Amino acid sequence: MLQIVLPIIFIAFGVFLKKTTLRGFQSSKRFSTMFIILGISTLVAKFILMYLKSK
């Protein structure tokens, strides 16, 4: 369960960093793409492993 929730949190945090206008997060905006890609790739890998394990 944690392996599915954590990538969703990464994606949400990446979108938050991309959309926020708060001054404290201005220096972290460049990491937004990294968090989104990391979340998507982890989620896709987890679903692939779940599919392969079910066969």
Sine and cosine of phi, psi and omega as CSV:
sin_phi,cos_phi,sin_psi,cos_psi,sin_omega,cos_omega
0.00,0.00,-0.65,0.76,0.00,-1.00
-0.89,0.45,-0.54,0.84,-0.01,-1.00
-0.94,0.35,-0.26,0.97,0.05,-1.00
-0.99,-0.14,-0.59,0.80,-0.05,-1.00
-0.95,0.30,-0.65,0.76,-0.05,-1.00
-0.88,0.48,-0.70,0.71,0.07,-1.00
-0.90,0.44,-0.55,0.84,0.04,-1.00
-0.91,0.41,-0.61,0.79,0.07,-1.00
-0.91,0.40,-0.64,0.77,0.05,-1.00
-0.87,0.49,-0.71,0.71,0.00,-1.00
-0.90,0.44,-0.70,0.71,0.00,-1.00
-0.89,0.45,-0.66,0.75,0.02,-1.00
-0.92,0.39,-0.61,0.79,0.06,-1.00
-0.90,0.44,-0.67,0.75,0.05,-1.00
-0.92,0.40,-0.65,0.76,0.05,-1.00
-0.87,0.50,-0.70,0.71,0.02,-1.00
-0.90,0.44,-0.60,0.80,-0.02,-1.00
-0.94,0.34,-0.58,0.81,-0.11,-0.99
-1.00,-0.06,-0.30,0.95,-0.13,-0.99
-0.95,0.30,0.48,-0.88,0.08,-1.00
-0.88,-0.47,0.19,0.98,0.02,-1.00
-0.93,0.37,0.67,-0.75,-0.07,-1.00
-0.92,0.40,-0.49,0.87,-0.01,-1.00
-0.93,0.38,-0.41,0.91,-0.03,-1.00
-0.98,-0.19,0.06,1.00,-0.05,-1.00
-0.88,0.47,-0.61,0.79,-0.01,-1.00
-0.97,0.25,-0.26,0.97,-0.03,-1.00
-0.99,-0.14,0.04,1.00,-0.03,-1.00
-0.88,0.48,-0.51,0.86,-0.03,-1.00
-0.93,0.37,-0.33,0.94,0.02,-1.00
-1.00,0.08,-0.12,0.99,-0.07,-1.00
-0.88,0.47,-0.69,0.72,0.01,-1.00
-0.90,0.44,-0.62,0.78,0.01,-1.00
-0.89,0.45,-0.68,0.73,0.00,-1.00
-0.91,0.40,-0.63,0.77,0.00,-1.00
-0.91,0.41,-0.72,0.69,0.01,-1.00
-0.91,0.42,-0.67,0.75,0.02,-1.00
-0.89,0.46,-0.67,0.74,0.01,-1.00
-0.91,0.41,-0.70,0.71,-0.02,-1.00
-0.91,0.41,-0.71,0.71,-0.03,-1.00
-0.92,0.40,-0.62,0.78,0.04,-1.00
-0.92,0.40,-0.66,0.75,0.00,-1.00
-0.91,0.41,-0.68,0.74,0.02,-1.00
-0.91,0.42,-0.68,0.73,0.02,-1.00
-0.89,0.46,-0.65,0.76,0.02,-1.00
-0.90,0.44,-0.68,0.73,0.02,-1.00
-0.91,0.40,-0.60,0.80,0.05,-1.00
-0.90,0.43,-0.70,0.71,0.02,-1.00
-0.91,0.42,-0.61,0.79,0.06,-1.00
-0.90,0.43,-0.63,0.77,0.01,-1.00
-0.92,0.39,-0.69,0.72,-0.01,-1.00
-0.93,0.38,-0.54,0.84,0.00,-1.00
-0.95,0.30,-0.46,0.89,-0.03,-1.00
-0.97,0.24,-0.30,0.95,-0.01,-1.00
-0.98,0.22,0.00,0.00,0.00,0.00
